[in-house]
Each structure stands twice: as structure tokens, then as C-alpha cells.
């Protein structure tokens, strides 16, 4: 390793955009605005490494374990470009798109998908129309499944977005229409 590379401080390596990691509680539609909580600002490589190393999405997706914040279980995580909120009502999300995957995965695969998708988001490896990602656990006929939603702006090229996601995750995402 060169001396220059060895002396780089990950706290000084900023991403082009700032990102916000949020934890989501179980909610009903009437209280959605207060159903998520700010967990971490992700604006440097060091911040992203902190997120990956200290938040284990396998626990999030576990039947028996869970993260608790203010004595409430976290049901989902989201990482969105600042200042976009993880709500369809946010002006950046109006007339946008959601690409969604829902299925079962091995715990190690869940971690890899989260790591790879969030890495490509924050390092601007994806197009600018990628606004965020949300990962949650869902029950379907007594089976715990993983749901991944990728949020795109109204300027998104859906065919290209699908291609990019397949290249990263090998998962098949489906379009979810948004009506605003």
C-alpha cells in the first residue's frame, strides 16, 4: 500500500450526496409520519462502514431477534438520499416508481444484498434517479419473507434500473405503481 493510500482518513472521503439511515417501526396509515426514526447520517466512507459493521440486517430479518429503539421493535430499515423522506408524499417521490422484491433468502444473502445495494447507492454507482432503498421483514402464510423496495424518481429509466439491480443482486424486481 502506498503512503498516500495509507494516510487517507475515511472520515474525509465524502460522498457526492448525503444519505440518511432510518429505522421503521410497525405502523398504521394514520401515524406513518412518526413511525420511523433517524438512525445515522451517511456522508462519508467511514459513516457507511459504521452502518454496515454495526447494523446487522440478519437480525432485522430474524424471527427470534430484533433491534429495539425506545422500547419499540424496528421492522424495517431505509437509506434515502437527503432530504428525501421514505414517504410517497415527499415531493421527490411524486410520480416516481418503486421496484420491489419479495421472497425468502438465506441470512448471508440478505446481508450481501443490503451491503451491495447501499454501497452502490452512496457511492453514486447507480443513476441519479435512485432515491433510496427500504428493506423489511414481512410474514406471508406463516413464512418470514424479505421485502426490498428501491425508490426511483419520475425521471427513471425503468428498463435500465432493472438491469442495474439484476447486475448487483441477481434478484428479480417488479414494478409497483405509485398513484399520486
C-alpha atoms as an extended CHARMM CRD file, in Angstrom:
* protein
*
       180  EXT
         1         1  UNK       CA              0.0000000000        0.0000000000        0.0000000000  PROA      1               0.0000000000
         2         2  UNK       CA              1.3280000000        3.4230000000       -0.8840000000  PROA      2               0.0000000000
         3         3  UNK       CA              1.9540000000        6.0460000000        1.7930000000  PROA      3               0.0000000000
         4         4  UNK       CA             -0.7690000000        8.2270000000        0.2570000000  PROA      4               0.0000000000
         5         5  UNK       CA             -3.3560000000        5.4360000000        0.4610000000  PROA      5               0.0000000000
         6         6  UNK       CA             -2.3130000000        4.5450000000        3.9940000000  PROA      6               0.0000000000
         7         7  UNK       CA             -2.7570000000        8.1430000000        5.1170000000  PROA      7               0.0000000000
         8         8  UNK       CA             -6.3160000000        8.5690000000        3.7580000000  PROA      8               0.0000000000
         9         9  UNK       CA             -8.8200000000        9.1930000000        6.5080000000  PROA      9               0.0000000000
        10        10  UNK       CA            -12.2090000000        7.5430000000        5.7240000000  PROA      10              0.0000000000
        11        11  UNK       CA            -13.8740000000       10.4080000000        7.6180000000  PROA      11              0.0000000000
        12        12  UNK       CA            -12.5640000000       12.8290000000        5.0000000000  PROA      12              0.0000000000
        13        13  UNK       CA            -13.8050000000       10.8280000000        1.9920000000  PROA      13              0.0000000000
        14        14  UNK       CA            -17.2180000000       12.3730000000        1.3530000000  PROA      14              0.0000000000
        15        15  UNK       CA            -19.9210000000       11.0430000000       -0.9580000000  PROA      15              0.0000000000
        16        16  UNK       CA            -21.4280000000       13.3250000000       -3.5830000000  PROA      16              0.0000000000
        17        17  UNK       CA            -24.7740000000       13.2210000000       -1.7320000000  PROA      17              0.0000000000
        18        18  UNK       CA            -25.6810000000       12.8320000000        1.9180000000  PROA      18              0.0000000000
        19        19  UNK       CA            -27.8120000000        9.8310000000        2.8780000000  PROA      19              0.0000000000
        20        20  UNK       CA            -29.9820000000        9.1090000000        5.9160000000  PROA      20              0.0000000000
        21        21  UNK       CA            -30.4580000000        5.7080000000        7.5310000000  PROA      21              0.0000000000
        22        22  UNK       CA            -33.8230000000        5.3330000000        9.2720000000  PROA      22              0.0000000000
        23        23  UNK       CA            -35.3860000000        2.6150000000       11.3560000000  PROA      23              0.0000000000
        24        24  UNK       CA            -39.0880000000        1.9630000000       10.8030000000  PROA      24              0.0000000000
        25        25  UNK       CA            -41.4890000000        0.7890000000       13.4870000000  PROA      25              0.0000000000
        26        26  UNK       CA            -44.6540000000       -1.1600000000       12.7770000000  PROA      26              0.0000000000
        27        27  UNK       CA            -47.2630000000        1.4370000000       11.9310000000  PROA      27              0.0000000000
        28        28  UNK       CA            -50.7160000000        2.0710000000       10.6760000000  PROA      28              0.0000000000
        29        29  UNK       CA            -51.5120000000        4.5850000000        7.9790000000  PROA      29              0.0000000000
        30        30  UNK       CA            -52.6730000000        7.2820000000       10.4160000000  PROA      30              0.0000000000
        31        31  UNK       CA            -49.3360000000        7.5700000000       12.1940000000  PROA      31              0.0000000000
        32        32  UNK       CA            -46.8240000000        6.9570000000        9.4050000000  PROA      32              0.0000000000
        33        33  UNK       CA            -45.0040000000       10.2780000000        9.8860000000  PROA      33              0.0000000000
        34        34  UNK       CA            -43.9390000000        9.2180000000       13.3830000000  PROA      34              0.0000000000
        35        35  UNK       CA            -43.3370000000        5.5610000000       12.5050000000  PROA      35              0.0000000000
        36        36  UNK       CA            -39.6770000000        5.9770000000       11.5850000000  PROA      36              0.0000000000
        37        37  UNK       CA            -36.6440000000        7.3470000000       13.3610000000  PROA      37              0.0000000000
        38        38  UNK       CA            -33.3720000000        8.8530000000       12.1830000000  PROA      38              0.0000000000
        39        39  UNK       CA            -30.5120000000        6.4660000000       12.9940000000  PROA      39              0.0000000000
        40        40  UNK       CA            -27.4490000000        7.7200000000       11.1330000000  PROA      40              0.0000000000
        41        41  UNK       CA            -26.2680000000       10.2970000000        8.6140000000  PROA      41              0.0000000000
        42        42  UNK       CA            -24.1780000000        8.6350000000        5.9260000000  PROA      42              0.0000000000
        43        43  UNK       CA            -21.9780000000       11.1810000000        4.1700000000  PROA      43              0.0000000000
        44        44  UNK       CA            -18.5100000000        9.5790000000        4.2990000000  PROA      44              0.0000000000
        45        45  UNK       CA            -16.9770000000        6.1730000000        3.7240000000  PROA      45              0.0000000000
        46        46  UNK       CA            -16.4740000000        5.9280000000        7.4940000000  PROA      46              0.0000000000
        47        47  UNK       CA            -20.2170000000        6.5130000000        8.0550000000  PROA      47              0.0000000000
        48        48  UNK       CA            -21.1510000000        3.7770000000        5.5620000000  PROA      48              0.0000000000
        49        49  UNK       CA            -18.6920000000        1.3560000000        7.2100000000  PROA      49              0.0000000000
        50        50  UNK       CA            -20.2130000000        2.1640000000       10.5990000000  PROA      50              0.0000000000
        51        51  UNK       CA            -23.6690000000        1.3650000000        9.2230000000  PROA      51              0.0000000000
        52        52  UNK       CA            -22.5750000000       -1.9260000000        7.6630000000  PROA      52              0.0000000000
        53        53  UNK       CA            -20.4920000000       -3.0390000000       10.6460000000  PROA      53              0.0000000000
        54        54  UNK       CA            -22.9490000000       -2.1210000000       13.4040000000  PROA      54              0.0000000000
        55        55  UNK       CA            -26.3790000000       -2.8210000000       11.9480000000  PROA      55              0.0000000000
        56        56  UNK       CA            -26.8110000000       -6.4810000000       11.1340000000  PROA      56              0.0000000000
        57        57  UNK       CA            -29.7310000000       -6.8700000000        8.7250000000  PROA      57              0.0000000000
        58        58  UNK       CA            -29.8120000000      -10.5840000000        9.5490000000  PROA      58              0.0000000000
        59        59  UNK       CA            -31.1250000000       -9.5700000000       12.9940000000  PROA      59              0.0000000000
        60        60  UNK       CA            -33.6960000000       -7.3140000000       11.3320000000  PROA      60              0.0000000000
        61        61  UNK       CA            -34.9050000000      -10.2730000000        9.2680000000  PROA      61              0.0000000000
        62        62  UNK       CA            -34.8150000000      -12.7630000000       12.1470000000  PROA      62              0.0000000000
        63        63  UNK       CA            -37.8890000000      -14.4040000000       13.6500000000  PROA      63              0.0000000000
        64        64  UNK       CA            -36.3190000000      -14.5460000000       17.1030000000  PROA      64              0.0000000000
        65        65  UNK       CA            -34.1770000000      -11.4130000000       17.3900000000  PROA      65              0.0000000000
        66        66  UNK       CA            -34.9120000000       -7.7650000000       16.8160000000  PROA      66              0.0000000000
        67        67  UNK       CA            -33.4770000000       -4.3020000000       17.1760000000  PROA      67              0.0000000000
        68        68  UNK       CA            -35.2540000000       -2.1210000000       19.7090000000  PROA      68              0.0000000000
        69        69  UNK       CA            -35.3010000000        1.6890000000       19.7830000000  PROA      69              0.0000000000
        70        70  UNK       CA            -37.2330000000        3.4430000000       22.5490000000  PROA      70              0.0000000000
        71        71  UNK       CA            -38.6240000000        0.0180000000       23.5570000000  PROA      71              0.0000000000
        72        72  UNK       CA            -40.1750000000       -0.4940000000       20.1080000000  PROA      72              0.0000000000
        73        73  UNK       CA            -39.0090000000       -3.1130000000       17.5960000000  PROA      73              0.0000000000
        74        74  UNK       CA            -37.5440000000       -1.9660000000       14.2880000000  PROA      74              0.0000000000
        75        75  UNK       CA            -39.4390000000       -3.6460000000       11.4270000000  PROA      75              0.0000000000
        76        76  UNK       CA            -37.5450000000       -2.1000000000        8.5050000000  PROA      76              0.0000000000
        77        77  UNK       CA            -34.5080000000       -0.0640000000        7.5410000000  PROA      77              0.0000000000
        78        78  UNK       CA            -34.2960000000        2.5600000000        4.8410000000  PROA      78              0.0000000000
        79        79  UNK       CA            -31.4550000000        4.5340000000        3.3250000000  PROA      79              0.0000000000
        80        80  UNK       CA            -32.5660000000        7.6120000000        1.3860000000  PROA      80              0.0000000000
        81        81  UNK       CA            -30.7860000000       10.4850000000       -0.2800000000  PROA      81              0.0000000000
        82        82  UNK       CA            -31.0320000000       13.6140000000        1.8850000000  PROA      82              0.0000000000
        83        83  UNK       CA            -33.5400000000       15.3930000000        2.0690000000  PROA      83              0.0000000000
        84        84  UNK       CA            -35.8770000000       12.7530000000        0.5460000000  PROA      84              0.0000000000
        85        85  UNK       CA            -38.1910000000       11.1500000000        3.0950000000  PROA      85              0.0000000000
        86        86  UNK       CA            -39.2540000000        7.4910000000        2.8470000000  PROA      86              0.0000000000
        87        87  UNK       CA            -42.8190000000        8.5210000000        2.0260000000  PROA      87              0.0000000000
        88        88  UNK       CA            -44.6910000000        8.6200000000       -1.2420000000  PROA      88              0.0000000000
        89        89  UNK       CA            -45.9390000000       12.0610000000       -0.2210000000  PROA      89              0.0000000000
        90        90  UNK       CA            -42.4220000000       13.5160000000       -0.3470000000  PROA      90              0.0000000000
        91        91  UNK       CA            -42.1960000000       15.8200000000       -3.3950000000  PROA      91              0.0000000000
        92        92  UNK       CA            -39.1320000000       13.9360000000       -4.7180000000  PROA      92              0.0000000000
        93        93  UNK       CA            -41.1770000000       10.7460000000       -4.8250000000  PROA      93              0.0000000000
        94        94  UNK       CA            -44.2070000000       12.1960000000       -6.6530000000  PROA      94              0.0000000000
        95        95  UNK       CA            -44.9120000000       10.2860000000       -9.8570000000  PROA      95              0.0000000000
        96        96  UNK       CA            -41.8740000000        8.1380000000       -9.1790000000  PROA      96              0.0000000000
        97        97  UNK       CA            -41.5190000000        4.3790000000       -9.1500000000  PROA      97              0.0000000000
        98        98  UNK       CA            -40.8570000000        1.5810000000       -6.7190000000  PROA      98              0.0000000000
        99        99  UNK       CA            -39.1250000000       -1.5900000000       -7.8010000000  PROA      99              0.0000000000
       100       100  UNK       CA            -39.9060000000       -4.3340000000       -5.3360000000  PROA      100             0.0000000000
       101       101  UNK       CA            -38.5710000000       -7.7730000000       -4.4640000000  PROA      101             0.0000000000
       102       102  UNK       CA            -40.2990000000      -10.0960000000       -2.0300000000  PROA      102             0.0000000000
       103       103  UNK       CA            -39.1130000000      -13.5780000000       -1.2010000000  PROA      103             0.0000000000
       104       104  UNK       CA            -37.1190000000      -15.7880000000        1.0890000000  PROA      104             0.0000000000
       105       105  UNK       CA            -33.3420000000      -15.5570000000        1.2340000000  PROA      105             0.0000000000
       106       106  UNK       CA            -30.5740000000      -17.1230000000        3.2420000000  PROA      106             0.0000000000
       107       107  UNK       CA            -29.4290000000      -14.7660000000        6.0310000000  PROA      107             0.0000000000
       108       108  UNK       CA            -25.9860000000      -14.3270000000        4.4820000000  PROA      108             0.0000000000
       109       109  UNK       CA            -27.5900000000      -13.3720000000        1.1420000000  PROA      109             0.0000000000
       110       110  UNK       CA            -29.7320000000      -10.7270000000        2.8930000000  PROA      110             0.0000000000
       111       111  UNK       CA            -26.5880000000       -9.1120000000        4.2900000000  PROA      111             0.0000000000
       112       112  UNK       CA            -24.8370000000       -9.1760000000        0.9170000000  PROA      112             0.0000000000
       113       113  UNK       CA            -27.8120000000       -7.6400000000       -0.8900000000  PROA      113             0.0000000000
       114       114  UNK       CA            -28.0880000000       -4.8430000000        1.7050000000  PROA      114             0.0000000000
       115       115  UNK       CA            -24.3400000000       -4.1980000000        1.6160000000  PROA      115             0.0000000000
       116       116  UNK       CA            -24.1300000000       -4.1780000000       -2.1830000000  PROA      116             0.0000000000
       117       117  UNK       CA            -27.2350000000       -2.0480000000       -2.7820000000  PROA      117             0.0000000000
       118       118  UNK       CA            -26.3690000000        0.5360000000       -0.1530000000  PROA      118             0.0000000000
       119       119  UNK       CA            -22.7700000000        0.7020000000       -1.3540000000  PROA      119             0.0000000000
       120       120  UNK       CA            -23.8530000000        1.3810000000       -4.9270000000  PROA      120             0.0000000000
       121       121  UNK       CA            -26.3610000000        3.9860000000       -3.7230000000  PROA      121             0.0000000000
       122       122  UNK       CA            -23.9760000000        6.0420000000       -1.6160000000  PROA      122             0.0000000000
       123       123  UNK       CA            -21.0030000000        5.8630000000       -3.9570000000  PROA      123             0.0000000000
       124       124  UNK       CA            -23.2200000000        7.0490000000       -6.8450000000  PROA      124             0.0000000000
       125       125  UNK       CA            -22.6940000000        3.7630000000       -8.6880000000  PROA      125             0.0000000000
       126       126  UNK       CA            -26.3430000000        3.9470000000       -9.7350000000  PROA      126             0.0000000000
       127       127  UNK       CA            -28.1320000000        6.6170000000      -11.7120000000  PROA      127             0.0000000000
       128       128  UNK       CA            -29.1500000000        9.8660000000      -10.0170000000  PROA      128             0.0000000000
       129       129  UNK       CA            -32.8380000000        8.8400000000      -10.1860000000  PROA      129             0.0000000000
       130       130  UNK       CA            -32.2380000000        6.2020000000       -7.4600000000  PROA      130             0.0000000000
       131       131  UNK       CA            -33.6040000000        7.8920000000       -4.3170000000  PROA      131             0.0000000000
       132       132  UNK       CA            -33.4500000000        5.1730000000       -1.6950000000  PROA      132             0.0000000000
       133       133  UNK       CA            -33.9270000000        1.6220000000       -0.5700000000  PROA      133             0.0000000000
       134       134  UNK       CA            -36.0640000000        0.0570000000        2.1200000000  PROA      134             0.0000000000
       135       135  UNK       CA            -35.6740000000       -3.4670000000        3.4980000000  PROA      135             0.0000000000
       136       136  UNK       CA            -38.3150000000       -5.0060000000        5.7290000000  PROA      136             0.0000000000
       137       137  UNK       CA            -39.4770000000       -8.3360000000        7.0010000000  PROA      137             0.0000000000
       138       138  UNK       CA            -42.9590000000       -9.4970000000        6.1300000000  PROA      138             0.0000000000
       139       139  UNK       CA            -44.9590000000      -12.5510000000        7.0330000000  PROA      139             0.0000000000
       140       140  UNK       CA            -46.6280000000      -14.4220000000        4.1900000000  PROA      140             0.0000000000
       141       141  UNK       CA            -48.6230000000      -17.5540000000        5.0450000000  PROA      141             0.0000000000
       142       142  UNK       CA            -46.5160000000      -18.2610000000        8.1350000000  PROA      142             0.0000000000
       143       143  UNK       CA            -43.2900000000      -17.7590000000        6.2160000000  PROA      143             0.0000000000
       144       144  UNK       CA            -40.9540000000      -14.9030000000        7.0200000000  PROA      144             0.0000000000
       145       145  UNK       CA            -40.0110000000      -13.1120000000        3.8230000000  PROA      145             0.0000000000
       146       146  UNK       CA            -37.7190000000      -10.2510000000        2.9450000000  PROA      146             0.0000000000
       147       147  UNK       CA            -39.1550000000       -7.2450000000        1.1210000000  PROA      147             0.0000000000
       148       148  UNK       CA            -36.8220000000       -4.8410000000       -0.6580000000  PROA      148             0.0000000000
       149       149  UNK       CA            -38.1820000000       -1.6620000000       -2.2250000000  PROA      149             0.0000000000
       150       150  UNK       CA            -35.9920000000        0.5260000000       -4.3980000000  PROA      150             0.0000000000
       151       151  UNK       CA            -37.4120000000        4.0330000000       -4.8200000000  PROA      151             0.0000000000
       152       152  UNK       CA            -36.8650000000        5.8980000000       -8.0750000000  PROA      152             0.0000000000
       153       153  UNK       CA            -37.7160000000        9.4260000000       -9.1870000000  PROA      153             0.0000000000
       154       154  UNK       CA            -40.1160000000       10.2140000000      -12.0060000000  PROA      154             0.0000000000
       155       155  UNK       CA            -37.1570000000       10.5820000000      -14.3950000000  PROA      155             0.0000000000
       156       156  UNK       CA            -36.1590000000        6.9260000000      -14.0100000000  PROA      156             0.0000000000
       157       157  UNK       CA            -35.4950000000        4.6530000000      -16.9480000000  PROA      157             0.0000000000
       158       158  UNK       CA            -37.2080000000        1.5080000000      -15.6300000000  PROA      158             0.0000000000
       159       159  UNK       CA            -35.6020000000       -0.9490000000      -18.0460000000  PROA      159             0.0000000000
       160       160  UNK       CA            -32.1500000000        0.4010000000      -17.2030000000  PROA      160             0.0000000000
       161       161  UNK       CA            -32.9180000000        0.3930000000      -13.4540000000  PROA      161             0.0000000000
       162       162  UNK       CA            -33.9910000000       -3.2700000000      -13.6260000000  PROA      162             0.0000000000
       163       163  UNK       CA            -30.7960000000       -4.1070000000      -15.4740000000  PROA      163             0.0000000000
       164       164  UNK       CA            -28.6170000000       -2.3220000000      -12.9080000000  PROA      164             0.0000000000
       165       165  UNK       CA            -30.3550000000       -4.0720000000       -9.9890000000  PROA      165             0.0000000000
       166       166  UNK       CA            -30.0420000000       -7.5160000000      -11.6010000000  PROA      166             0.0000000000
       167       167  UNK       CA            -26.3320000000       -6.8580000000      -12.0720000000  PROA      167             0.0000000000
       168       168  UNK       CA            -25.9140000000       -6.0870000000       -8.3730000000  PROA      168             0.0000000000
       169       169  UNK       CA            -28.2530000000       -8.5550000000       -6.6820000000  PROA      169             0.0000000000
       170       170  UNK       CA            -29.3420000000      -11.1940000000       -9.2210000000  PROA      170             0.0000000000
       171       171  UNK       CA            -32.8550000000      -10.6960000000       -7.7920000000  PROA      171             0.0000000000
       172       172  UNK       CA            -35.9320000000      -10.1700000000       -9.9470000000  PROA      172             0.0000000000
       173       173  UNK       CA            -37.6650000000       -6.8960000000       -9.0300000000  PROA      173             0.0000000000
       174       174  UNK       CA            -41.2010000000       -5.9910000000      -10.1010000000  PROA      174             0.0000000000
       175       175  UNK       CA            -42.7100000000       -2.5640000000      -10.7680000000  PROA      175             0.0000000000
       176       176  UNK       CA            -45.0890000000       -1.2440000000       -8.1310000000  PROA      176             0.0000000000
       177       177  UNK       CA            -47.2370000000        1.6020000000       -9.4590000000  PROA      177             0.0000000000
       178       178  UNK       CA            -47.4530000000        4.7820000000       -7.3640000000  PROA      178             0.0000000000
       179       179  UNK       CA            -50.5570000000        6.8770000000       -7.6220000000  PROA      179             0.0000000000
       180       180  UNK       CA            -50.1080000000       10.4640000000       -6.5110000000  PROA      180             0.0000000000
